[in-house]
């Protein structure tokens, strides 16, 4: 696909049902990916992907200009700092260097080159061990993942209760959502597990649930994205 952008227009709503996408090869023969967004060179641009490591797979040591974000969706991901089981959230700041691998195989939600700033904190959270916190709104519970003074982006897990119509949610600076479990409905339709959505700046929606759902949500990250 060369350097052609993938979903590079930040002014439009994007939705991808990732479960129906085919896996595509990466530079490592045992690592596969589904690219949801990319702007820039094919192997060194900004990118958001679902990544699969086969069992006993390894990736050569490499650096991460402008940082890296990982949410372990299944299995155990490993690198120089340790073994990271399902539910682990990692934010590796600009310039981080590692040689990732997986003994048993794993599936990851990954963002690359979207976190500029040499003073960003390095984060490692076992979200399975962190209690949910009430948000005080519509029965929503949250697990904060990252926010830092001086940076516009913030990331969290949210758990939406079953059988509710949430108050309108406004995304002044845009937002990205990834459905981890369950699903919801809004003005754009049904969004089941594995759905990735990017709402442009100024967008809003009114979600409704039948069953409970868990989502990853990133706010304010558009500021650090290039346009295709």
N, C-alpha and C positions, 0 to 999 in steps of 0.2 A: 504494500500500500504506500510505500515511499514516505514522503513528508506531507502528504495530504492530510489536512486536519480532520479529526473525528469529533463531531459535536462541539465545534469551536466557537459557535455564535452564542455568547452569553445572554443575549437579549431574547432568546426563545426558550420556551419550556421544552425539556427533554425527558423522555421516559423510556427505559429499556427493561424488558423482562429478561433478566440475565440467564435464567434457567433454560431458555430456549436457544441461547446463542451457542454456536460450536466453539470448541476449544481450538486456539491457534498456537502454533509453536513459538517458543521464545529462543533466544540465542543458546540456551541450555537445552539439550535434548530431553531432559526429564522434567522440565518446567513448562507449563502451559498457561495461556492467558486469554481473557476476554476483555478487550479494550473498550471502555465506555466513553472516554474522552481523551483526546490527545491533540496537543498543539506543539509544533516544532519537529525536529528530526525524529525519525522513526524509533531510534533506540536511545535518544537522549533528550527528548522533549518533555513537557509537562504531560502527565498521564494519570488517569484513574482507571483501575483494572480490577477484575477478579482474577486471581492467580492460583494455579494448582501445582503443588509439588508432588510428584510421584514418590512412593516409598524409596528410601535410600538415595534421594536426589540431593545434589549439591549445586550451588551456584558460585562461580569464581568470585574472589574478593573484589569489592568495588566500593567506590565512594558515592555519597549522596549529596551533590550540590543542591542547595535550596531545600534540603530535608526530605524526609520520608515518613509516611503515616501507614500503620498496619493495624487491621483488626482481624484477629484469627477467628474464622468462621467455623472451622472444623479441623480436627487433628492437632498435631503439635509442630510448631515452627521453631527452629533453632538457629542461633547465631553465636557470635563470640561472647555474648553476655549471658547466655543460658538457653533453657528450653521454655517455650511459651505455649501453653495449652489453649484449647478452645475458649474464647471469651477474652483473651488477652488483648489489650490495646497498647500500642507502641507509637511514640512520636520520637523519631531520631532527627536531631537538628542538623542544620547545614554543615556539610563536611564530614558527617558520620561515615565510617568505613567498617564494613563487615563482610563475612563470607557465610551467607545463609544456607540452611540445609533443612532436611526433614527425614528422620529415620522411618517414620510410619506413614508419611504423606500428610498433606494439609491443604486447606483452601483458605485463601486470604482475600480481604478487601484492602487494596493498596492505592496510595496516592504518592506520586513522586514529583519533586521540583515545585511544590506549592507552598513551601514554608520558609521563605527567605528570612534571614536574621541570625546573626552569629550568637546572640544572647538568648535565643529560645531555649526553654527548659527541655531536658530529655525526660520523657515520661514512659513508665511501664506500669500498667494497672491490670491486675487479675480481676476483671469485672465480676467474675463468678463469686469472688470473696468479698465484694463491696456491697453493702446494703443499699436498697433503693431508698431514695429520699422523696418525701412528698413535695410536689411543686406548688401546691396550694391552688391549682387551677384544674377544673374538670376531672379531678381524680387522677391526674397524670403523675407518675413517679419518674424520677430522673436519677441518673448516675453521671455526674460531670466527668469529662475526660480531659479536657484541656481548655484553659483560658489564661491569658497572661497580659499584664499591663503593657501597653505600647503596641499591641497587635490586635487587629480587627476580628480575627477568626476565633470561634469557640466551637467545641465539639462535645457532644453528650450522647448517652443512650437515654431513650424515653420509653416508658411502658404505658400504653394507652389502654384503659379498661374496656371491657366488652359492652356492647349495646349502648354506646353514647354518641351524641353529636357534639363535637368539641366546638368551643367558641372560634370565631374566625381567627386564623393565624396569619399575621402579616410579616412578610420577609422584605423589609425595607432595603437591605443590602444583599438580597438573594439568599438561597439556601440549597443544600443538597440533602436528600434523604435516601437511606437504604433500608429496606424492610428485612429485618433479620428473622422474625417469627410472626405468624399470623398475617394480618392484612387490614386494609382500610379502604374506604371509598371517598372520593371527593369529586369536584366538578370535572375532573379529567377521566374519571372511571374507577375501575377496581385495581388495587395494587396489592398483590400477594407477596409472599416471601420471595426474596431475591430480586425485587424490583428496585431499580435505581432511578431517582428523579432529581432533576436540577431545575429549580424555580428561579426565574430572572429577578433582578432587583425590582422592588415594587410589587411583586406578586403577592397574592393571598389565596387562601383556600379554606374550606370548612370541612374538615375530615369527619367521617362517621365510621363507627366500627360495629361489626357483628360479633366477632370474637376479639379477645384481647390481642394486642400486637406489640412487638418490640421493634423500635427503629433506631438507627444511627442518624443523627442530624448534625449538620455542620452549618453554622451561620457565619456570614461575613467573609467567607473565603474567596468570593469573587474578586475582591480587591487584589489578590495575588495571582489571578489567572490571566494568561494572555489570550487574546482573541484570535481565532483562526481566520 
